[in-house]
């Protein structure tokens, strides 16, 4: 994936009267994540119906408020049955979450037009790498007390009011939280991405472990997505799970079975994890790393399961 040099778009335009397909653009489908910022469109054209026409395209960056910025406008003559349109570099190295790329296209002088969105970008060779967290390998069969005892003070990380550490064995991934004396309204969320956090959009199948310290409650979420009026929305959905939590002195040990998050554990296994705190109104307060966006796994931390 790191060596992709281009993206190709999947769009289809049809002649209205004849209802026959006269131009086809191939892959990827919406929700695709591009691995660099250069776009090339490949097309197959029925030149018996389209002669001496131009293919015009505009590429927009749409943000989380529904407003957009045009990044590129280009036009190309259509001459051959198989054509490549090199749109160019967008100079956008990380686009995802609530922001996305939208491509509008038209064949000049015809009614053939359309758009495709959302498309994300994670240019792996251009974005700064985040801290890779090494996860303690606990003894198989260890209970919550043993898990908490195995972690040392320097294993704990902090974001906002949340202090936490991780451990793992063949049964589960463990999240260990320090109890707060005066819990504030809000939650701390741990989101898992088995694709090592290099996905531009929070996928429907990604799982989120949510802990509310004020209510002392633990629950799981996942998301569906939809575009409405050029705004990308994430809709919370319940996630049936077998999460459990155990109080051990001044710590809370959360057990996350591997089958719940769809990850197969082994020594050296890496994956992405989003660590974010939210206030009582659902607004993001803090994250690890600081620049992380909960809805964009491309900004998350990477973790490695230690031997």
N, C-alpha and C positions, 0 to 999 in steps of 0.2 A: 504494500500500500504506500510506502514511503516514496516509491519511485514513479508514481503516476505523474505524467507530464501534462495531462489535459483532462478536461471534462467534456462529455458530450450530452446533449440534451434530448429528451424524449418528448416530442411534440408532434401532433398530427393535424394537418389542415385539410379540409374537404371542400370541393367545389359544390356550392349549394344546390344548383339545379341538377347536375348530373349525379350528385351524391357519391362521387368516386374519389378515392384518395389520390391526390396529385402531388403531395409532398410529405415526406416522413423524416422526422429527426429522431435519432436513436439514443436511448439511455443517458443518464439514469432517470429513475422515476422521482417524484417529489419525496422530500425528506432525505435525499442523498447528501452525503458529506464529501466534499471535494478535498483532496489532500494537498493542493497548492492553489495559487490564486490566478492561474491562467486558464482561459476558457476557449475551447475550439468546438464549433458546431459541425457535425457531419450530417449531410442530408442526401436523400434519394428523391429525385424530382422527375415527375412525368413531363418531360420537355415538349411532348406533343400538345399539352394544354397550357404550359407556361413557357413562353418564348420571350427572350430579351427583356426579362423582368429583373427587378432588384429584390434582394432579401434584406430587409431592414430590421435591426435589433437594438433594443435599449436594455441596459442592465442597471437595475436599481438596488440600493441597499435600503431595506425597510426596517425601521427601528420599532421599539416596543410601544410607541405611541401612535403607530400607524402612519407616521410621516415617512417620506422617502427622499433619498439623495441619488440622483442619476450618476452612475460611475462611468458608463461608456455608452456611446451611440455610434453605430457603424452601419454602412450599407455595402452590399456586394452584388455584382452582376451574377445572374444565373445562366450558365453556359452549358454545363455538362449534366448527365444523368446522376452522377455521383459527385458531390461537391463538399469541400471543407471550407468553413468560414472561420478564420482565426480572429476571434473577438479581441483578445489581448489580455494583459495582466490587470487585475482589479486593484492591486495594492492593498488588499484586505487579507490579513493573515489569520484572523480568528473571527468568524461570524457564526453565531448560533444562539441558543436560548430563545429569547424573544425577538432577536434580530435575524434577518435572513436575506438572501439574495433572491431577487425576482427578475425573470427574463421575459420581456414582451417582444413579440416578433410579428412581422407582417410581410406579405408579398405585395409590393407596390402595384397599384392598378388593379387589384383583385380584392375580394372580400375575405381572403385567407389571412387569418391572424389568430393569435392566442398568447398564452403565457404559461409559465411553469414556476411553481413556488411551493414550499420553501426549499432553498438549497443552502447548505451550510459550508463553511470553509474551516479546515484545520490544516494550515500549512506547517507540517511537522518540523521542517528544517528552518523555519523562520520565527516560531514562537519560543519564548524562553521556557526551559524545562523547570518544572516545579520540584520541590523537595520530595525525594522518594523515601517513604516511611517504611522502616523495617519492622515486621510484625513478629513479636515473640512467639516461639514455638513452645506451647505448654505441653505437659505430659498428657497422653491419651487417657481418658477416663477421669481427669482432674475435675473436682467439683468447684463451685463458685468461690469457696474460701481459698482453695489452692490457687485458683487463677488470680485472685486479688493479691495473694501473698507473693506470687512469682514476679509481679511487676514492681520495678523500682521507681523511685521518685523521678529520675531523669527520663523514664519512659513516657511520662505524661506530657501532653501538649495542651495549649490553652487557646481558645478563641472566644472573645467576649467573656461571659460569665461561666463558660463551660470548660472544665478541665477533664481530660479523657486520655485513655491509653487503650491499646489493642493487644489481643493475643489470639492464637489459633491452635487447634489440633484437628484430627481427622473428623471430629464430630461437628464442630461449629467454629464460627468466628465470634470472638468475644469483644464487646465494648465495655470498658470499665470507666465509670464516671465518678468523680469526686462529688460527694453531696455538698450542696450549698446551704449555709445556715439560714439565709433569707431568700428563698426562691422567688424570682420575679416572673410575671406573666410572660409566656412565650415557650418556645420549644427549641431543642437542638435536634438537627436532622443529620442522618448518615445515609447517603445515597450510594448505591453500588452500581458500577459499570464494568462488566466483564471484558469490555473492549479496551481496557487500560486507559479509560478516560479520554480517548481521542475521538469521540463522537461529538458532532456539533450540536445535536439536539438530544434532550433527555428522551430516550426511547420509551415506548409504551410499556415494555417489559421490565424496565429498570425498577428496582425496589428501594424503598426509602424507610428506614427505621427512625421513628420519631419518639422522642421522650419529652414529656412535659413535667418539669421538676415541681412546679407549684401544685399540680394535681396528682403528682406521683403516678402518672399513667404512661403506658407504653403501647404504641400501635404502629401498624404498617400501612404505607400508602404506595400506590403507583399512579400513573397518569395516562390520560388520553390527550390528544392534541387536535386543535381545529383552527382554521384561519377564518376570521370574520372581519370584513371590511379592512383587509390588509393588516390585521392585527393577529398575531399568533398567540393563542390562549392555551393554557395547560389546565386540565380539569382533573381534580383529585378523585381517585377512586379507591375503595377499600381493597385491601390485600389480605386474603385469608392466609394465616401463617401460624407457625408454632414458636414465635418469639417468647422468651421468658426473661424475667428479671429477678435478681436475688439481692437483698441488702446484706452487705458484709461490713460491719462496723461503719466507717465513714465513706464507704464506697457502694456503688450499685453495679452489679455485674449483669450485663445483658447478653444472653446467648442467642445467636443467630444461626440456626442450622444451615449448612451449606445448600441443602436441597431447596430451601426457601429462596435463596438468592441466585440459584442456578449456576453456581461456580464449583468446579471440581478442584479441591485443594491438593497441592503438592509442594515440596520444597522448591523455593525459587519462583513460584507462581506469582505473577503480577496482575493487578487490575486497578481500576480507578475508584476513588472514593471521594465523595463530596461531603464536606463537614461544615455545616452552616447553622447559625443561630437566627431565630426569628422572634420578633416581638409578639405581643398578644393580638395585634391586628394583622399578622401574617406578613409583615415587612422584614426583609433581610437586614440583620444587624451587623453580623460579622461572619468571617469565614477563614478557613485554613486551606490554601494560602489566602492572604488578605484580599487579593484581587479576584478570588474565585466567585463565579456566578452560579448559584444553585441550579439554574436551568440550563447551564452550558457545561457538559462534562469535559469539554476541551480545556477548561480552566481549573479542573479539579486536581487534587493530589494523586500521585501514584503510590501504591503500596506493594511490598514484596514480602511473601511469606518466608520467614527465616527458617533455616534448617534446625 
